[in-house]
Amino acid sequence: MKKFRCGDVVPGCTRAFHGTEADVLTQVAGHARADHGLPDVPAELVGRVLAAMVDA
């Protein structure tokens, strides 16, 4: 299991996600679209999210 805090990549965001790596990436993509206005998640951002994920 993994966890990720959006604020580790987007300062000021308080959302956090837990699950398998794939689950977290899916949740983060939805959050990026709905709350940060990103219709597509750039590969660079995916890399930053993966780098900031830690074991739950």
PDB file of N, CA, C, O and CB in Angstrom:
ATOM      1  N   MET A   1       0.836  -1.178   0.000  1.00  0.00           N
ATOM      2  CA  MET A   1       0.000   0.000   0.000  1.00  0.00           C
ATOM      3  C   MET A   1       0.882   1.242   0.000  1.00  0.00           C
ATOM      4  O   MET A   1       1.969   1.257   0.577  1.00  0.00           O
ATOM      5  CB  MET A   1      -0.952  -0.002   1.211  1.00  0.00           C
ATOM      6  N   LYS A   2       0.387   2.276  -0.658  1.00  0.00           N
ATOM      7  CA  LYS A   2       1.111   3.532  -0.788  1.00  0.00           C
ATOM      8  C   LYS A   2       0.249   4.679  -0.292  1.00  0.00           C
ATOM      9  O   LYS A   2      -0.971   4.562  -0.177  1.00  0.00           O
ATOM     10  CB  LYS A   2       1.537   3.769  -2.245  1.00  0.00           C
ATOM     11  N   LYS A   3       0.919   5.802   0.002  1.00  0.00           N
ATOM     12  CA  LYS A   3       0.176   7.013   0.316  1.00  0.00           C
ATOM     13  C   LYS A   3       0.881   8.189  -0.355  1.00  0.00           C
ATOM     14  O   LYS A   3       2.091   8.171  -0.580  1.00  0.00           O
ATOM     15  CB  LYS A   3       0.060   7.226   1.863  1.00  0.00           C
ATOM     16  N   PHE A   4       0.091   9.201  -0.662  1.00  0.00           N
ATOM     17  CA  PHE A   4       0.597  10.392  -1.320  1.00  0.00           C
ATOM     18  C   PHE A   4      -0.183  11.586  -0.818  1.00  0.00           C
ATOM     19  O   PHE A   4      -1.409  11.540  -0.720  1.00  0.00           O
ATOM     20  CB  PHE A   4       0.502  10.272  -2.858  1.00  0.00           C
ATOM     21  N   ARG A   5       0.528  12.656  -0.500  1.00  0.00           N
ATOM     22  CA  ARG A   5      -0.103  13.930  -0.111  1.00  0.00           C
ATOM     23  C   ARG A   5       0.103  14.918  -1.247  1.00  0.00           C
ATOM     24  O   ARG A   5       1.241  15.201  -1.622  1.00  0.00           O
ATOM     25  CB  ARG A   5       0.494  14.489   1.240  1.00  0.00           C
ATOM     26  N   CYS A   6      -0.969  15.439  -1.790  1.00  0.00           N
ATOM     27  CA  CYS A   6      -0.883  16.355  -2.919  1.00  0.00           C
ATOM     28  C   CYS A   6      -0.027  17.574  -2.577  1.00  0.00           C
ATOM     29  O   CYS A   6       0.684  18.096  -3.436  1.00  0.00           O
ATOM     30  CB  CYS A   6      -2.282  16.797  -3.348  1.00  0.00           C
ATOM     31  N   GLY A   7      -0.094  18.021  -1.336  1.00  0.00           N
ATOM     32  CA  GLY A   7       0.689  19.180  -0.915  1.00  0.00           C
ATOM     33  C   GLY A   7       2.186  18.985  -1.058  1.00  0.00           C
ATOM     34  O   GLY A   7       2.937  19.960  -1.041  1.00  0.00           O
ATOM     35  N   ASP A   8       2.637  17.740  -1.198  1.00  0.00           N
ATOM     36  CA  ASP A   8       4.063  17.494  -1.431  1.00  0.00           C
ATOM     37  C   ASP A   8       4.475  17.911  -2.841  1.00  0.00           C
ATOM     38  O   ASP A   8       5.659  18.104  -3.115  1.00  0.00           O
ATOM     39  CB  ASP A   8       4.390  16.013  -1.208  1.00  0.00           C
ATOM     40  N   VAL A   9       3.495  18.050  -3.731  1.00  0.00           N
ATOM     41  CA  VAL A   9       3.759  18.448  -5.111  1.00  0.00           C
ATOM     42  C   VAL A   9       3.108  19.797  -5.422  1.00  0.00           C
ATOM     43  O   VAL A   9       3.677  20.605  -6.156  1.00  0.00           O
ATOM     44  CB  VAL A   9       3.246  17.372  -6.086  1.00  0.00           C
ATOM     45  N   VAL A  10       1.922  20.043  -4.868  1.00  0.00           N
ATOM     46  CA  VAL A  10       1.191  21.289  -5.085  1.00  0.00           C
ATOM     47  C   VAL A  10       1.049  21.990  -3.729  1.00  0.00           C
ATOM     48  O   VAL A  10       0.168  21.644  -2.942  1.00  0.00           O
ATOM     49  CB  VAL A  10      -0.220  21.024  -5.746  1.00  0.00           C
ATOM     50  N   PRO A  11       1.913  22.970  -3.457  1.00  0.00           N
ATOM     51  CA  PRO A  11       1.867  23.641  -2.157  1.00  0.00           C
ATOM     52  C   PRO A  11       0.465  24.162  -1.828  1.00  0.00           C
ATOM     53  O   PRO A  11      -0.206  24.769  -2.662  1.00  0.00           O
ATOM     54  CB  PRO A  11       2.864  24.792  -2.131  1.00  0.00           C
ATOM     55  N   GLY A  12       0.049  23.906  -0.594  1.00  0.00           N
ATOM     56  CA  GLY A  12      -1.240  24.379  -0.113  1.00  0.00           C
ATOM     57  C   GLY A  12      -2.382  23.390  -0.260  1.00  0.00           C
ATOM     58  O   GLY A  12      -3.424  23.571   0.370  1.00  0.00           O
ATOM     59  N   CYS A  13      -2.223  22.359  -1.062  1.00  0.00           N
ATOM     60  CA  CYS A  13      -3.290  21.366  -1.223  1.00  0.00           C
ATOM     61  C   CYS A  13      -3.223  20.383  -0.055  1.00  0.00           C
ATOM     62  O   CYS A  13      -2.145  19.913   0.310  1.00  0.00           O
ATOM     63  CB  CYS A  13      -3.164  20.615  -2.596  1.00  0.00           C
ATOM     64  N   THR A  14      -4.366  20.080   0.518  1.00  0.00           N
ATOM     65  CA  THR A  14      -4.415  19.225   1.702  1.00  0.00           C
ATOM     66  C   THR A  14      -4.916  17.807   1.423  1.00  0.00           C
ATOM     67  O   THR A  14      -5.039  17.012   2.356  1.00  0.00           O
ATOM     68  CB  THR A  14      -5.289  19.859   2.736  1.00  0.00           C
ATOM     69  N   ARG A  15      -5.206  17.472   0.168  1.00  0.00           N
ATOM     70  CA  ARG A  15      -5.726  16.136  -0.159  1.00  0.00           C
ATOM     71  C   ARG A  15      -4.657  15.070   0.011  1.00  0.00           C
ATOM     72  O   ARG A  15      -3.476  15.307  -0.241  1.00  0.00           O
ATOM     73  CB  ARG A  15      -6.264  16.105  -1.592  1.00  0.00           C
ATOM     74  N   ALA A  16      -5.088  13.899   0.441  1.00  0.00           N
ATOM     75  CA  ALA A  16      -4.189  12.758   0.607  1.00  0.00           C
ATOM     76  C   ALA A  16      -4.869  11.535   0.011  1.00  0.00           C
ATOM     77  O   ALA A  16      -6.096  11.442  -0.002  1.00  0.00           O
ATOM     78  CB  ALA A  16      -3.825  12.526   2.116  1.00  0.00           C
ATOM     79  N   PHE A  17      -4.068  10.599  -0.479  1.00  0.00           N
ATOM     80  CA  PHE A  17      -4.567   9.414  -1.163  1.00  0.00           C
ATOM     81  C   PHE A  17      -3.848   8.183  -0.642  1.00  0.00           C
ATOM     82  O   PHE A  17      -2.668   8.241  -0.295  1.00  0.00           O
ATOM     83  CB  PHE A  17      -4.388   9.542  -2.688  1.00  0.00           C
ATOM     84  N   HIS A  18      -4.573   7.061  -0.588  1.00  0.00           N
ATOM     85  CA  HIS A  18      -4.013   5.795  -0.105  1.00  0.00           C
ATOM     86  C   HIS A  18      -4.476   4.664  -1.007  1.00  0.00           C
ATOM     87  O   HIS A  18      -5.579   4.716  -1.551  1.00  0.00           O
ATOM     88  CB  HIS A  18      -4.428   5.523   1.366  1.00  0.00           C
ATOM     89  N   GLY A  19      -3.648   3.648  -1.171  1.00  0.00           N
ATOM     90  CA  GLY A  19      -4.020   2.467  -1.949  1.00  0.00           C
ATOM     91  C   GLY A  19      -2.814   1.902  -2.646  1.00  0.00           C
ATOM     92  O   GLY A  19      -1.673   2.218  -2.310  1.00  0.00           O
ATOM     93  N   THR A  20      -3.081   1.056  -3.626  1.00  0.00           N
ATOM     94  CA  THR A  20      -1.974   0.551  -4.430  1.00  0.00           C
ATOM     95  C   THR A  20      -1.437   1.718  -5.252  1.00  0.00           C
ATOM     96  O   THR A  20      -2.085   2.757  -5.372  1.00  0.00           O
ATOM     97  CB  THR A  20      -2.425  -0.646  -5.353  1.00  0.00           C
ATOM     98  N   GLU A  21      -0.253   1.535  -5.812  1.00  0.00           N
ATOM     99  CA  GLU A  21       0.319   2.603  -6.632  1.00  0.00           C
ATOM    100  C   GLU A  21      -0.640   2.990  -7.755  1.00  0.00           C
ATOM    101  O   GLU A  21      -0.845   4.175  -8.015  1.00  0.00           O
ATOM    102  CB  GLU A  21       1.677   2.167  -7.217  1.00  0.00           C
ATOM    103  N   ALA A  22      -1.227   1.999  -8.419  1.00  0.00           N
ATOM    104  CA  ALA A  22      -2.169   2.269  -9.512  1.00  0.00           C
ATOM    105  C   ALA A  22      -3.411   2.998  -9.009  1.00  0.00           C
ATOM    106  O   ALA A  22      -3.896   3.922  -9.661  1.00  0.00           O
ATOM    107  CB  ALA A  22      -2.575   0.960 -10.200  1.00  0.00           C
ATOM    108  N   ASP A  23      -3.927   2.583  -7.846  1.00  0.00           N
ATOM    109  CA  ASP A  23      -5.101   3.249  -7.268  1.00  0.00           C
ATOM    110  C   ASP A  23      -4.802   4.707  -6.969  1.00  0.00           C
ATOM    111  O   ASP A  23      -5.604   5.589  -7.277  1.00  0.00           O
ATOM    112  CB  ASP A  23      -5.554   2.534  -5.987  1.00  0.00           C
ATOM    113  N   VAL A  24      -3.646   4.960  -6.370  1.00  0.00           N
ATOM    114  CA  VAL A  24      -3.278   6.337  -6.020  1.00  0.00           C
ATOM    115  C   VAL A  24      -3.157   7.176  -7.286  1.00  0.00           C
ATOM    116  O   VAL A  24      -3.651   8.303  -7.321  1.00  0.00           O
ATOM    117  CB  VAL A  24      -1.947   6.368  -5.220  1.00  0.00           C
ATOM    118  N   LEU A  25      -2.515   6.658  -8.320  1.00  0.00           N
ATOM    119  CA  LEU A  25      -2.373   7.421  -9.561  1.00  0.00           C
ATOM    120  C   LEU A  25      -3.734   7.733 -10.184  1.00  0.00           C
ATOM    121  O   LEU A  25      -3.942   8.831 -10.701  1.00  0.00           O
ATOM    122  CB  LEU A  25      -1.505   6.651 -10.560  1.00  0.00           C
ATOM    123  N   THR A  26      -4.650   6.783 -10.137  1.00  0.00           N
ATOM    124  CA  THR A  26      -5.996   7.013 -10.663  1.00  0.00           C
ATOM    125  C   THR A  26      -6.710   8.100  -9.862  1.00  0.00           C
ATOM    126  O   THR A  26      -7.330   8.994 -10.438  1.00  0.00           O
ATOM    127  CB  THR A  26      -6.816   5.708 -10.637  1.00  0.00           C
ATOM    128  N   GLN A  27      -6.621   8.024  -8.527  1.00  0.00           N
ATOM    129  CA  GLN A  27      -7.245   9.024  -7.668  1.00  0.00           C
ATOM    130  C   GLN A  27      -6.641  10.405  -7.897  1.00  0.00           C
ATOM    131  O   GLN A  27      -7.361  11.401  -7.961  1.00  0.00           O
ATOM    132  CB  GLN A  27      -7.101   8.626  -6.202  1.00  0.00           C
ATOM    133  N   VAL A  28      -5.316  10.459  -8.020  1.00  0.00           N
ATOM    134  CA  VAL A  28      -4.633  11.734  -8.220  1.00  0.00           C
ATOM    135  C   VAL A  28      -5.024  12.350  -9.568  1.00  0.00           C
ATOM    136  O   VAL A  28      -5.207  13.564  -9.664  1.00  0.00           O
ATOM    137  CB  VAL A  28      -3.103  11.543  -8.140  1.00  0.00           C
ATOM    138  N   ALA A  29      -5.151  11.526 -10.599  1.00  0.00           N
ATOM    139  CA  ALA A  29      -5.559  12.044 -11.911  1.00  0.00           C
ATOM    140  C   ALA A  29      -6.944  12.686 -11.837  1.00  0.00           C
ATOM    141  O   ALA A  29      -7.161  13.763 -12.391  1.00  0.00           O
ATOM    142  CB  ALA A  29      -5.556  10.916 -12.962  1.00  0.00           C
ATOM    143  N   GLY A  30      -7.872  12.031 -11.158  1.00  0.00           N
ATOM    144  CA  GLY A  30      -9.211  12.600 -10.984  1.00  0.00           C
ATOM    145  C   GLY A  30      -9.177  13.887 -10.181  1.00  0.00           C
ATOM    146  O   GLY A  30      -9.867  14.851 -10.511  1.00  0.00           O
ATOM    147  N   HIS A  31      -8.385  13.902  -9.141  1.00  0.00           N
ATOM    148  CA  HIS A  31      -8.238  15.091  -8.301  1.00  0.00           C
ATOM    149  C   HIS A  31      -7.614  16.237  -9.104  1.00  0.00           C
ATOM    150  O   HIS A  31      -8.052  17.382  -8.993  1.00  0.00           O
ATOM    151  CB  HIS A  31      -7.374  14.772  -7.055  1.00  0.00           C
ATOM    152  N   ALA A  32      -6.597  15.933  -9.909  1.00  0.00           N
ATOM    153  CA  ALA A  32      -5.937  16.962 -10.714  1.00  0.00           C
ATOM    154  C   ALA A  32      -6.926  17.606 -11.683  1.00  0.00           C
ATOM    155  O   ALA A  32      -6.908  18.820 -11.885  1.00  0.00           O
ATOM    156  CB  ALA A  32      -4.748  16.361 -11.488  1.00  0.00           C
ATOM    157  N   ARG A  33      -7.792  16.780 -12.282  1.00  0.00           N
ATOM    158  CA  ARG A  33      -8.801  17.310 -13.194  1.00  0.00           C
ATOM    159  C   ARG A  33      -9.833  18.144 -12.452  1.00  0.00           C
ATOM    160  O   ARG A  33     -10.107  19.283 -12.831  1.00  0.00           O
ATOM    161  CB  ARG A  33      -9.489  16.175 -13.941  1.00  0.00           C
ATOM    162  N   ALA A  34     -10.400  17.581 -11.403  1.00  0.00           N
ATOM    163  CA  ALA A  34     -11.523  18.230 -10.707  1.00  0.00           C
ATOM    164  C   ALA A  34     -11.111  19.441  -9.885  1.00  0.00           C
ATOM    165  O   ALA A  34     -11.813  20.452  -9.871  1.00  0.00           O
ATOM    166  CB  ALA A  34     -12.204  17.238  -9.807  1.00  0.00           C
ATOM    167  N   ASP A  35      -9.978  19.346  -9.201  1.00  0.00           N
ATOM    168  CA  ASP A  35      -9.626  20.389  -8.238  1.00  0.00           C
ATOM    169  C   ASP A  35      -8.498  21.319  -8.672  1.00  0.00           C
ATOM    170  O   ASP A  35      -8.356  22.417  -8.134  1.00  0.00           O
ATOM    171  CB  ASP A  35      -9.251  19.757  -6.962  1.00  0.00           C
ATOM    172  N   HIS A  36      -7.692  20.881  -9.646  1.00  0.00           N
ATOM    173  CA  HIS A  36      -6.576  21.715 -10.090  1.00  0.00           C
ATOM    174  C   HIS A  36      -6.704  22.133 -11.551  1.00  0.00           C
ATOM    175  O   HIS A  36      -5.824  22.812 -12.081  1.00  0.00           O
ATOM    176  CB  HIS A  36      -5.271  20.978  -9.886  1.00  0.00           C
ATOM    177  N   GLY A  37      -7.799  21.729 -12.209  1.00  0.00           N
ATOM    178  CA  GLY A  37      -8.064  22.173 -13.573  1.00  0.00           C
ATOM    179  C   GLY A  37      -7.140  21.609 -14.637  1.00  0.00           C
ATOM    180  O   GLY A  37      -6.957  22.224 -15.687  1.00  0.00           O
ATOM    181  N   LEU A  38      -6.556  20.449 -14.378  1.00  0.00           N
ATOM    182  CA  LEU A  38      -5.670  19.817 -15.367  1.00  0.00           C
ATOM    183  C   LEU A  38      -6.441  18.742 -16.132  1.00  0.00           C
ATOM    184  O   LEU A  38      -6.722  17.682 -15.573  1.00  0.00           O
ATOM    185  CB  LEU A  38      -4.412  19.200 -14.676  1.00  0.00           C
ATOM    186  N   PRO A  39      -6.787  18.987 -17.382  1.00  0.00           N
ATOM    187  CA  PRO A  39      -7.532  17.970 -18.139  1.00  0.00           C
ATOM    188  C   PRO A  39      -6.699  16.716 -18.386  1.00  0.00           C
ATOM    189  O   PRO A  39      -7.239  15.612 -18.452  1.00  0.00           O
ATOM    190  CB  PRO A  39      -7.998  18.544 -19.474  1.00  0.00           C
ATOM    191  N   ASP A  40      -5.394  16.884 -18.522  1.00  0.00           N
ATOM    192  CA  ASP A  40      -4.470  15.764 -18.699  1.00  0.00           C
ATOM    193  C   ASP A  40      -3.340  15.927 -17.695  1.00  0.00           C
ATOM    194  O   ASP A  40      -2.906  17.044 -17.415  1.00  0.00           O
ATOM    195  CB  ASP A  40      -3.918  15.697 -20.168  1.00  0.00           C
ATOM    196  N   VAL A  41      -2.869  14.814 -17.157  1.00  0.00           N
ATOM    197  CA  VAL A  41      -1.770  14.860 -16.197  1.00  0.00           C
ATOM    198  C   VAL A  41      -0.468  14.648 -16.964  1.00  0.00           C
ATOM    199  O   VAL A  41      -0.234  13.569 -17.507  1.00  0.00           O
ATOM    200  CB  VAL A  41      -1.948  13.783 -15.067  1.00  0.00           C
ATOM    201  N   PRO A  42       0.385  15.684 -17.007  1.00  0.00           N
ATOM    202  CA  PRO A  42       1.643  15.546 -17.749  1.00  0.00           C
ATOM    203  C   PRO A  42       2.554  14.484 -17.139  1.00  0.00           C
ATOM    204  O   PRO A  42       2.523  14.247 -15.931  1.00  0.00           O
ATOM    205  CB  PRO A  42       2.374  16.883 -17.795  1.00  0.00           C
ATOM    206  N   ALA A  43       3.359  13.852 -17.976  1.00  0.00           N
ATOM    207  CA  ALA A  43       4.272  12.797 -17.517  1.00  0.00           C
ATOM    208  C   ALA A  43       5.200  13.313 -16.420  1.00  0.00           C
ATOM    209  O   ALA A  43       5.531  12.571 -15.495  1.00  0.00           O
ATOM    210  CB  ALA A  43       5.101  12.254 -18.695  1.00  0.00           C
ATOM    211  N   GLU A  44       5.618  14.557 -16.510  1.00  0.00           N
ATOM    212  CA  GLU A  44       6.493  15.147 -15.495  1.00  0.00           C
ATOM    213  C   GLU A  44       5.807  15.149 -14.125  1.00  0.00           C
ATOM    214  O   GLU A  44       6.441  14.881 -13.103  1.00  0.00           O
ATOM    215  CB  GLU A  44       6.891  16.586 -15.895  1.00  0.00           C
ATOM    216  N   LEU A  45       4.519  15.450 -14.117  1.00  0.00           N
ATOM    217  CA  LEU A  45       3.771  15.468 -12.857  1.00  0.00           C
ATOM    218  C   LEU A  45       3.602  14.050 -12.317  1.00  0.00           C
ATOM    219  O   LEU A  45       3.700  13.835 -11.109  1.00  0.00           O
ATOM    220  CB  LEU A  45       2.390  16.133 -13.054  1.00  0.00           C
ATOM    221  N   VAL A  46       3.351  13.092 -13.186  1.00  0.00           N
ATOM    222  CA  VAL A  46       3.251  11.692 -12.755  1.00  0.00           C
ATOM    223  C   VAL A  46       4.556  11.278 -12.084  1.00  0.00           C
ATOM    224  O   VAL A  46       4.541  10.616 -11.046  1.00  0.00           O
ATOM    225  CB  VAL A  46       2.932  10.754 -13.962  1.00  0.00           C
ATOM    226  N   GLY A  47       5.672  11.662 -12.669  1.00  0.00           N
ATOM    227  CA  GLY A  47       6.972  11.350 -12.078  1.00  0.00           C
ATOM    228  C   GLY A  47       7.146  11.962 -10.713  1.00  0.00           C
ATOM    229  O   GLY A  47       7.685  11.322  -9.810  1.00  0.00           O
ATOM    230  N   ARG A  48       6.698  13.196 -10.544  1.00  0.00           N
ATOM    231  CA  ARG A  48       6.792  13.856  -9.234  1.00  0.00           C
ATOM    232  C   ARG A  48       5.900  13.165  -8.208  1.00  0.00           C
ATOM    233  O   ARG A  48       6.283  13.019  -7.047  1.00  0.00           O
ATOM    234  CB  ARG A  48       6.406  15.341  -9.351  1.00  0.00           C
ATOM    235  N   VAL A  49       4.714  12.740  -8.634  1.00  0.00           N
ATOM    236  CA  VAL A  49       3.807  12.023  -7.727  1.00  0.00           C
ATOM    237  C   VAL A  49       4.441  10.693  -7.313  1.00  0.00           C
ATOM    238  O   VAL A  49       4.453  10.353  -6.130  1.00  0.00           O
ATOM    239  CB  VAL A  49       2.418  11.781  -8.404  1.00  0.00           C
ATOM    240  N   LEU A  50       4.962   9.949  -8.274  1.00  0.00           N
ATOM    241  CA  LEU A  50       5.599   8.662  -7.950  1.00  0.00           C
ATOM    242  C   LEU A  50       6.778   8.855  -6.996  1.00  0.00           C
ATOM    243  O   LEU A  50       6.974   8.055  -6.081  1.00  0.00           O
ATOM    244  CB  LEU A  50       6.075   7.957  -9.238  1.00  0.00           C
ATOM    245  N   ALA A  51       7.549   9.899  -7.203  1.00  0.00           N
ATOM    246  CA  ALA A  51       8.702  10.158  -6.342  1.00  0.00           C
ATOM    247  C   ALA A  51       8.280  10.533  -4.922  1.00  0.00           C
ATOM    248  O   ALA A  51       9.009  10.276  -3.964  1.00  0.00           O
ATOM    249  CB  ALA A  51       9.560  11.268  -6.936  1.00  0.00           C
ATOM    250  N   ALA A  52       7.100  11.141  -4.791  1.00  0.00           N
ATOM    251  CA  ALA A  52       6.636  11.574  -3.467  1.00  0.00           C
ATOM    252  C   ALA A  52       5.817  10.515  -2.745  1.00  0.00           C
ATOM    253  O   ALA A  52       5.523  10.680  -1.561  1.00  0.00           O
ATOM    254  CB  ALA A  52       5.816  12.829  -3.598  1.00  0.00           C
ATOM    255  N   MET A  53       5.435   9.421  -3.426  1.00  0.00           N
ATOM    256  CA  MET A  53       4.681   8.347  -2.771  1.00  0.00           C
ATOM    257  C   MET A  53       5.556   7.618  -1.771  1.00  0.00           C
ATOM    258  O   MET A  53       6.742   7.388  -2.006  1.00  0.00           O
ATOM    259  CB  MET A  53       4.129   7.359  -3.808  1.00  0.00           C
ATOM    260  N   VAL A  54       4.951   7.261  -0.661  1.00  0.00           N
ATOM    261  CA  VAL A  54       5.661   6.498   0.373  1.00  0.00           C
ATOM    262  C   VAL A  54       4.818   5.292   0.754  1.00  0.00           C
ATOM    263  O   VAL A  54       3.627   5.235   0.448  1.00  0.00           O
ATOM    264  CB  VAL A  54       5.962   7.383   1.629  1.00  0.00           C
ATOM    265  N   ASP A  55       5.434   4.341   1.416  1.00  0.00           N
ATOM    266  CA  ASP A  55       4.693   3.188   1.904  1.00  0.00           C
ATOM    267  C   ASP A  55       3.723   3.612   2.990  1.00  0.00           C
ATOM    268  O   ASP A  55       4.055   4.419   3.858  1.00  0.00           O
ATOM    269  CB  ASP A  55       5.646   2.110   2.428  1.00  0.00           C
ATOM    270  N   ALA A  56       2.529   3.061   2.931  1.00  0.00           N
ATOM    271  CA  ALA A  56       1.500   3.395   3.917  1.00  0.00           C
ATOM    272  C   ALA A  56       1.620   2.511   5.131  1.00  0.00           C
ATOM    273  O   ALA A  56       0.838   2.644   6.072  1.00  0.00           O
ATOM    274  CB  ALA A  56       0.105   3.267   3.313  1.00  0.00           C
TER     275      ALA A  56
END
